[in-house]
Amino acid sequence: MKLKESLDKKKFVVTSEIQPPIDERPEELVKRLELVRGRIDGLTVPELDLEGIVGDTLKVCQTLKENRFEAIYQTTTREKNRLQLQKDLLSAHETGVDNLLVFTEDYRITGDSLQEMMFFHVDSGKLNSVLEHLREGHTVDGKELPAKAEFTIGSGVESKWGKNVPDQEMKEMEEMTKIGTGYFLTTPVFDVRLFERFVRLADSFHVPIIAEVMILRTAGMAQFLNRHLKSGLVPDWVIQRLAKAKDREQASIEVFVEIVSGLKDLCQGIHIITVGAEEKLKIYLDAAKLKRL
């Protein structure tokens, strides 16, 4: 079933992500995914450009499609002009990919009178301009295309707002709603009660929400994320649970299950970040009783 169809039917969806492989063929990656065939509604493939190493994201998306997996092309808007964004979206469309997830490449920091907020910013005006032309069957400079290109759009949003929700973030979500975003994908959720506040506010947009959930296998991994990705991303209770556990894998699974259990009645799905543990995804799906075959 297509991701859009599952969302339209109000099904609880489960998506995950895979990194474009650098030292192996995409077909090898697909083999490992056979363990979760039929249990994942979509697989996000982000663009990879790390210190000059570029992964072939669209090749991976194409391989997934050829092997009957639902591929989601993850791209950015911040450093691309309209022509570059159009080129990438047309390339995705030509490979048969019709799911698009848009992020900026980093957090943008803004402030209000109470505190600083960090959130994802998508250049909705630029994105909408390109999408409108592609839907109508021509490029931004008026050239006719062989076929119209339509995408199911997901938009990344920051969900850890605390008590004070920045007006700017609400406005950006409103803009993404106007251009027809199919769902909002949040940043990683650890505090379900805090996330519930976000859901109550976001419900006004009537757009499905998919919550990101991370598989954290060790306390060291959690601390690394806090140091190098975002301070305070992983709360102390998770770090302490993993650090004190005699069976670290079991503790990791229990944390995952607790978070997912709390999310099932709040949103329309979860997006699992495996942090390099794709081969263990089935274990976590089983433990959380997600889409058993």
C-alpha positions in Angstrom: 0.0 0.0 0.0 1.3 3.5 -0.9 2.2 5.7 2.1 -0.3 8.3 1.0 -3.1 5.7 1.0 -2.2 4.5 4.5 -2.2 8.1 5.7 -5.5 8.9 4.0 -7.1 5.8 5.6 -5.9 6.9 9.1 -3.7 3.8 9.5 -0.9 3.9 12.1 2.1 4.0 9.8 5.7 2.9 10.6 8.6 4.4 8.6 12.3 4.2 9.0 15.4 5.5 7.3 18.5 4.1 5.7 21.8 5.8 4.7 23.0 5.6 1.1 25.8 3.0 1.3 29.3 4.1 0.6 31.2 0.8 0.4 28.6 -1.6 -0.7 26.0 -2.0 -3.5 22.4 -0.9 -2.7 21.3 -4.5 -3.4 23.1 -5.6 -0.3 21.3 -3.2 1.8 18.0 -4.4 0.4 18.8 -7.9 1.4 19.0 -6.9 5.0 15.6 -5.2 4.7 13.9 -8.4 3.8 13.5 -9.1 7.5 11.0 -6.2 7.8 9.2 -6.6 4.4 5.5 -5.8 4.8 6.1 -4.1 8.2 7.5 -0.8 7.0 5.3 1.8 5.2 8.2 3.8 3.9 11.9 4.1 3.9 13.5 7.5 3.9 16.8 7.9 2.1 18.6 11.2 2.9 21.0 13.0 0.7 24.6 12.2 1.9 27.5 14.6 1.4 29.9 14.1 4.2 33.4 15.6 3.9 33.4 15.1 0.2 31.9 11.6 0.2 28.6 11.7 -1.7 26.1 8.8 -1.5 23.8 8.0 -4.5 20.5 8.7 -2.8 18.4 8.4 -5.9 20.0 5.1 -6.9 19.1 3.7 -3.5 15.5 5.0 -3.9 15.3 3.4 -7.3 16.6 0.1 -6.0 14.0 0.2 -3.2 11.2 0.8 -5.7 12.4 -2.0 -7.9 12.3 -4.3 -4.9 8.8 -3.3 -3.8 9.7 -1.0 -0.9 8.1 2.4 -0.6 11.0 4.9 -1.0 11.0 8.5 0.5 13.5 10.9 -1.0 14.8 13.2 1.7 16.1 16.5 0.5 16.9 20.0 1.7 15.8 23.5 0.7 18.2 25.8 2.4 21.2 25.8 0.1 19.4 25.0 -3.2 18.0 27.5 -5.7 14.8 26.8 -7.6 16.7 25.2 -10.5 18.7 22.9 -8.4 15.7 21.9 -6.4 13.7 21.3 -9.6 16.6 19.2 -11.0 16.6 16.9 -8.0 12.9 16.5 -7.9 12.7 15.7 -11.6 15.4 13.1 -11.1 13.5 11.6 -8.2 10.3 11.5 -10.3 12.1 9.8 -13.2 13.2 7.0 -10.9 9.5 6.4 -9.9 9.8 8.1 -6.4 6.7 10.0 -5.4 7.4 10.6 -1.7 9.3 13.7 -0.7 10.6 14.6 2.8 11.9 18.1 3.2 14.2 19.5 5.8 16.7 22.3 6.2 20.3 21.1 6.7 20.5 22.3 10.2 18.6 24.0 13.0 17.8 27.7 12.7 17.9 29.5 16.0 15.3 32.2 16.8 14.3 33.9 20.0 11.4 35.4 21.7 11.1 37.4 24.9 11.1 34.2 27.0 13.7 31.8 25.6 15.5 30.7 22.4 13.9 28.2 20.3 15.4 25.8 17.8 13.3 24.5 14.9 13.5 23.2 11.3 12.9 25.7 8.6 11.7 24.7 5.2 11.7 27.4 2.5 8.1 26.8 1.6 7.8 29.6 -0.9 10.7 28.2 -3.0 9.5 24.7 -2.7 5.9 25.5 -3.6 7.0 27.5 -6.6 8.8 24.4 -8.0 6.1 21.9 -7.0 3.4 24.0 -8.7 5.2 24.1 -12.0 6.0 20.3 -11.9 2.3 19.5 -11.1 1.3 21.5 -14.1 3.7 19.7 -16.4 6.4 22.3 -17.0 9.6 23.7 -15.6 10.0 26.9 -13.7 11.2 28.6 -16.9 8.2 27.4 -18.9 9.5 24.3 -20.7 7.1 21.5 -21.2 7.8 18.2 -19.3 7.0 14.7 -20.7 4.7 14.1 -17.7 3.4 15.9 -14.7 5.2 15.2 -11.4 3.2 14.9 -8.1 4.7 14.1 -4.7 3.4 13.2 -1.3 5.2 15.7 0.9 6.4 15.3 4.4 7.7 18.3 6.4 10.2 18.2 9.3 9.2 20.1 12.4 10.6 20.7 15.8 8.4 19.2 18.5 10.3 20.0 21.8 8.7 23.3 22.6 8.1 23.2 26.3 5.4 25.5 27.5 6.0 28.3 25.1 5.3 27.7 21.4 7.0 30.1 19.0 4.6 31.9 16.7 7.1 31.6 13.9 7.0 27.8 14.0 3.3 27.8 13.9 3.3 30.1 10.9 5.8 27.9 9.1 3.6 24.8 9.7 0.6 26.8 8.4 2.6 27.6 5.3 3.5 24.0 4.7 -0.2 23.1 5.2 -1.1 25.5 2.5 1.2 23.9 0.0 -0.3 20.5 0.7 2.0 18.8 3.0 0.9 15.2 3.6 2.3 14.9 7.1 4.6 16.5 9.7 7.6 14.5 10.8 8.8 15.5 14.3 12.3 15.6 15.8 13.0 12.6 18.2 10.4 12.2 21.0 11.4 11.0 24.4 9.0 12.9 26.7 5.5 11.7 25.6 3.7 14.2 27.9 5.6 17.1 26.4 4.8 15.7 22.9 1.1 15.6 23.8 1.1 19.4 24.2 2.6 19.7 20.7 0.0 17.4 19.3 -2.9 19.5 20.8 -1.6 22.6 19.1 -0.7 20.9 15.8 -4.1 19.3 15.6 -5.5 22.6 14.3 -3.7 22.0 11.0 -5.5 18.7 10.4 -2.3 17.2 9.0 -1.1 13.7 10.2 1.8 13.7 12.6 4.5 11.1 12.5 6.8 11.0 15.6 10.4 10.2 15.3 11.7 7.6 17.7 15.4 6.7 18.1 16.9 3.3 18.8 19.6 4.0 21.4 21.7 1.0 22.2 24.1 2.4 24.8 24.5 5.3 27.2 27.6 6.3 25.3 25.6 6.7 22.1 23.1 8.9 23.9 25.8 11.1 25.3 27.5 11.4 22.0 24.3 12.7 20.4 23.9 15.3 23.2 27.5 16.5 22.7 27.7 16.5 19.0 24.1 16.8 17.6 22.0 18.7 20.1 22.5 19.4 23.8 19.8 17.8 25.9 18.4 15.8 22.9 18.4 12.6 25.0 17.1 13.1 28.5 19.0 11.9 31.6 16.5 9.2 32.5 17.2 7.4 29.2 21.0 7.7 29.7 20.8 6.4 33.3 18.5 3.5 32.3 21.0 2.4 29.6 24.1 3.0 31.8 22.8 1.0 34.8 21.3 -1.9 32.9 22.9 -5.4 33.1 21.4 -6.3 29.8 21.9 -3.2 27.6 20.0 -4.5 24.6 17.0 -5.3 26.7 17.1 -1.9 28.3 17.3 -0.3 24.9 14.3 -2.3 23.7 12.3 -1.4 26.9 12.9 2.3 26.4 11.8 2.1 22.8 8.7 0.1 23.7 7.7 2.6 26.5 8.0 5.6 24.1 6.1 3.9 21.2 3.3 2.7 23.5 2.8 6.3 24.7 2.7 7.6 21.1 0.2 5.1 19.6 -2.9 7.1 20.8 -1.4 10.5 20.1 -0.3 10.5 16.5 -0.6 8.7 13.2 2.7 6.9 13.1 6.3 6.7 14.1 9.5 7.1 12.1 12.3 4.9 13.5 15.9 6.1 13.5 18.0 3.0 13.8 21.4 4.8 14.2 23.2 2.1 12.2 21.2 -0.9 13.6 19.0 -1.8 10.5 19.6 -5.5 11.1 18.0 -5.2 14.6 14.9 -3.3 13.4 12.8 -6.5 13.4 13.6 -7.1 17.1 12.3 -3.7 18.1 9.2 -4.0 15.9 8.4 -7.3 17.5 8.8 -6.0 21.0 6.6 -3.0 20.4 4.0 -5.2 18.5 4.2 -3.0 15.4 2.7 -4.4 12.2 3.2 -8.1 13.0 2.7 -10.3 9.9 
